[in-house]
Amino acid sequence: MVGAPRRLVAVSAPIESPELLLELAVAAAASAAPRLEAAFAAGTQGATVSTKTSRHDLVTELDRATEASVVEHLASHGPTAAFLGEELGRRGSGELTWVIDPIDGTSNFVHALPTFAISIAACVGGVPVAGVIHAPATGEVFAAVPDAAWLGGVALAPHGRGEAARNALATDHPGGEAVRAEGDAALRDLGALIEAYATVRRPVCASLSLAGVAAGSHDVVLGVDVKPWDVAAGALLVTATGGRYDALSYASDVPGASPVFRPCYVASAASADPAPARGVLEALVDRRDRAGYVRPLPR
């Protein structure tokens, strides 16, 4: 395994009571999942869909309703906490923060693809200490605390396929916005990844991409301009199974943020080779820093 390049920092921090927090997160996701499962099974063509930052960034009434349901469950059954959700923003204060993506992969959900999930993480001091990723369409439930992870109650173990030429990489970069803004440079990023790895996949669901690293379907994931709710639970799954979650910031970002609050990352399984993805990510961040790029901040 190559050493971490500059400015890449791995998730680690002391924790308290992760098992209780995980139990709450699993129950909250389970309480919200049947509505999404039923909507998906019935067909989502009739869903009320609107856009946020672009035509690629979709939201439905079920995103908002699911987040409200999860927050209500956690607030009713758990300790006093702050909440940070994709749709309803930040509420409350305290060392414990629940970070929630009610439907990660909304575009997949809208287009009748099963790759979407409810993602909930308990963060203490900005560091994930318990997390669940619940995929309503498939019934898969990934769960983690810092020293253990499970899929459907079965423990997950460290894995990996060695060199990059044997690795499967998942990434959603470049998206439409990156191609419009950076043109050939963004496409060269993708070309470099295709050249380096055995296969490159575009799941458009960061939480399940990271869960795939923990479970063995992916070896490496590269993420660009993600938000905390996209990655908090998934990052914990990766590190709990012996992998790495290495995060990178832009020069314009507030320094000192915990890794899951940084915009770019490379995650890798215990025996995978993240070096080519790290090289692409570092070059991307350097390129954007030189151009004076300032990313939109999460609410």
C-alpha positions in Angstrom: 0.0 0.0 0.0 1.4 3.4 -1.0 1.6 6.1 1.6 -1.1 8.8 1.7 -0.3 11.9 -0.4 -0.4 15.4 1.0 -3.5 16.8 2.5 -5.3 13.4 2.6 -6.5 12.6 6.1 -8.1 9.4 7.3 -11.2 9.1 9.5 -10.4 8.3 13.2 -11.5 9.5 16.6 -12.4 8.2 20.0 -16.1 7.4 20.5 -18.7 6.6 23.1 -21.8 4.3 23.0 -21.8 3.5 19.3 -24.0 0.4 19.7 -26.9 2.4 21.1 -26.6 5.0 18.3 -26.5 2.3 15.7 -29.6 0.7 17.1 -31.4 4.0 16.8 -30.2 4.6 13.3 -31.2 1.1 12.1 -34.7 1.5 13.6 -35.2 5.0 12.1 -34.2 3.7 8.6 -36.4 0.7 9.0 -39.4 2.8 10.0 -39.0 5.0 6.8 -38.1 2.3 4.3 -41.6 0.8 3.7 -43.0 4.0 2.1 -40.1 4.1 -0.3 -40.3 0.4 -1.1 -44.0 0.7 -1.8 -43.5 3.8 -4.0 -40.8 2.1 -6.0 -42.8 -1.1 -6.5 -45.8 0.9 -7.6 -43.7 2.8 -10.2 -42.2 6.3 -9.7 -43.3 7.9 -13.0 -46.0 9.8 -11.1 -43.8 11.2 -8.4 -43.6 14.9 -8.0 -40.1 15.8 -9.1 -38.3 19.1 -9.0 -34.7 20.2 -9.5 -32.3 21.9 -7.1 -28.8 23.0 -8.4 -29.3 21.6 -11.9 -31.4 19.3 -14.0 -29.2 16.4 -12.8 -29.9 17.2 -9.1 -33.5 16.0 -8.4 -35.7 16.0 -5.4 -39.2 14.5 -4.8 -41.8 14.9 -2.1 -40.7 11.6 -0.8 -37.2 12.9 -0.1 -38.6 15.5 2.2 -41.2 13.2 3.8 -38.6 10.5 4.5 -36.2 12.9 6.1 -39.0 14.3 8.3 -39.9 10.8 9.3 -36.3 9.9 10.2 -35.8 13.0 12.2 -39.0 12.5 14.1 -38.0 8.9 15.0 -34.5 9.9 16.2 -35.8 12.9 18.1 -38.5 10.8 19.8 -36.3 7.8 20.7 -32.8 9.1 21.0 -30.7 11.6 23.0 -30.7 15.3 22.5 -28.9 15.9 19.2 -28.4 18.2 16.2 -29.6 17.2 12.8 -28.0 17.8 9.4 -30.1 16.6 6.4 -30.0 17.0 2.7 -33.5 18.4 2.4 -34.3 20.1 5.7 -30.8 21.5 6.5 -29.3 21.9 9.9 -31.2 22.1 13.1 -30.3 22.1 16.8 -26.8 21.9 18.3 -24.7 19.6 20.3 -21.7 17.3 20.0 -23.9 14.5 18.6 -25.2 15.2 15.1 -27.4 12.9 13.0 -26.4 13.3 9.3 -29.2 12.1 7.1 -29.7 11.5 3.4 -33.3 10.4 3.0 -32.9 9.2 -0.6 -29.4 8.9 -1.8 -29.7 8.3 -5.5 -32.9 10.2 -6.1 -32.2 10.2 -9.8 -32.0 6.4 -9.8 -35.3 6.2 -7.7 -37.1 8.5 -10.2 -35.9 6.5 -13.2 -36.9 3.1 -11.7 -33.4 1.9 -10.8 -33.0 0.2 -7.5 -29.7 1.8 -6.6 -30.9 4.2 -3.9 -30.8 4.2 -0.1 -31.6 5.9 3.2 -28.3 6.9 4.8 -28.0 7.8 8.5 -24.9 8.5 10.5 -24.3 9.5 14.1 -21.4 11.9 14.2 -19.6 12.9 17.4 -17.4 15.9 17.0 -17.8 15.6 13.2 -16.7 12.0 13.1 -19.0 9.1 12.3 -19.4 6.6 15.2 -22.5 4.7 13.9 -24.1 4.4 10.6 -26.7 2.5 8.5 -27.4 2.4 4.8 -30.8 0.9 4.0 -31.6 0.1 0.4 -35.5 -0.3 0.3 -35.7 -1.7 -3.2 -33.3 -4.6 -2.5 -33.8 -5.0 1.3 -30.1 -4.7 1.9 -29.1 -3.1 5.2 -25.5 -2.2 5.8 -24.5 -1.2 9.4 -21.3 -0.2 11.1 -19.6 1.0 14.3 -15.9 1.8 14.3 -14.7 -1.7 14.8 -17.3 -3.8 13.0 -19.6 -3.8 10.0 -22.5 -6.0 8.8 -24.6 -6.6 5.8 -28.0 -8.1 6.8 -26.6 -9.0 10.2 -23.6 -10.9 8.7 -20.2 -9.6 9.7 -18.1 -8.1 6.9 -14.4 -8.8 6.7 -11.4 -6.9 5.1 -10.8 -7.7 1.4 -9.4 -6.4 -1.8 -8.1 -7.5 -5.2 -4.5 -6.1 -5.0 -3.2 -4.1 -7.9 -5.3 -1.4 -9.6 -5.4 -3.4 -12.9 -7.6 -6.0 -11.0 -9.7 -3.4 -9.1 -13.3 -2.3 -9.7 -13.6 1.5 -9.2 -16.9 3.4 -8.7 -17.2 7.1 -9.3 -19.8 9.7 -10.4 -17.1 12.0 -11.7 -17.3 13.7 -14.1 -20.9 14.7 -13.9 -22.6 17.1 -16.2 -21.6 20.2 -14.3 -17.9 19.2 -14.4 -18.0 18.5 -18.1 -19.6 21.8 -18.8 -17.2 23.7 -16.6 -14.0 21.9 -17.4 -14.5 20.2 -20.7 -11.7 18.0 -21.8 -9.9 18.2 -18.5 -12.8 16.4 -16.8 -13.0 13.8 -19.5 -9.3 13.2 -19.2 -9.9 12.4 -15.5 -12.3 9.7 -16.5 -9.9 8.4 -19.2 -7.1 8.1 -16.7 -9.4 6.1 -14.3 -10.6 3.8 -17.1 -6.9 3.2 -18.1 -5.8 2.4 -14.6 -8.6 0.1 -13.3 -10.1 -3.1 -14.4 -13.6 -1.6 -14.6 -15.1 1.8 -13.8 -18.7 2.0 -12.7 -21.1 5.0 -12.3 -23.7 4.1 -9.6 -24.8 7.7 -8.8 -25.3 6.7 -5.2 -22.3 7.5 -3.0 -23.6 5.7 0.1 -24.1 2.4 -1.8 -20.8 2.9 -3.6 -19.0 3.1 -0.3 -21.0 0.2 1.1 -19.8 -1.8 -1.9 -16.2 -1.2 -0.8 -17.1 -2.7 2.6 -19.0 -5.6 1.0 -16.6 -6.4 -1.8 -18.4 -5.3 -4.9 -16.1 -2.3 -5.3 -12.4 -1.9 -4.5 -12.0 1.8 -4.8 -14.4 4.8 -4.9 -13.6 8.3 -6.0 -15.9 11.2 -5.0 -15.9 14.8 -6.0 -17.9 17.7 -4.5 -19.9 15.4 -2.1 -21.8 16.5 0.9 -21.6 15.0 4.4 -24.9 13.2 4.1 -23.6 11.4 1.0 -20.7 9.8 2.7 -20.8 9.8 6.5 -22.3 6.3 7.0 -20.4 4.9 4.1 -17.1 6.2 5.2 -17.6 4.4 8.5 -18.4 1.1 6.7 -15.2 1.4 4.8 -12.9 2.0 7.7 -14.7 -0.5 9.9 -13.8 -3.2 7.4 -10.1 -2.3 7.4 -10.3 0.1 4.4 -9.3 3.8 4.0 -11.3 6.9 3.6 -9.0 9.7 2.6 -10.4 13.2 2.2 -9.2 16.3 0.4 -10.2 19.9 0.6 -9.9 22.9 -1.8 -7.8 25.9 -0.9 -11.0 27.9 -0.5 -12.5 25.5 2.1 -12.5 26.2 5.8 -9.4 24.4 7.1 -9.6 21.7 9.8 -12.9 20.1 8.8 -13.3 16.4 9.6 -12.9 14.1 6.6 -16.6 13.5 5.9 -17.2 17.2 5.8 -14.5 17.6 3.1 -15.7 17.7 -0.5 -13.4 15.1 -2.2 -12.3 11.6 -1.3 -10.8 8.3 -2.3 -12.1 5.3 -0.4 -10.4 1.9 -0.8 -10.7 -1.7 0.5 -8.0 -3.1 2.8 -6.0 -4.7 0.0 -7.0 -2.5 -2.9 -4.8 0.0 -4.8 -6.1 3.6 -4.5 -3.0 5.2 -5.9 -4.2 6.0 -9.5 -7.5 7.5 -8.1 -5.6 9.6 -5.6 -3.4 10.9 -8.4 -6.4 11.9 -10.4 -8.1 13.5 -7.4 -5.0 15.5 -6.4 -4.6 16.8 -10.0 -8.2 17.8 -10.1 -8.0 19.7 -6.8 -4.8 21.5 -7.9 -6.4 22.4 -11.2 -9.5 23.8 -9.5 -7.4 25.7 -6.9 -5.4 27.4 -9.6 -8.7 28.4 -11.3 -10.0 29.9 -8.0 -12.8 27.4 -7.6 -15.2 27.8 -4.7 -17.6 25.0 -4.1 -21.2 25.6 -2.8 -21.2 24.8 0.9 -23.6 22.5 2.6 -26.4 24.2 4.5 
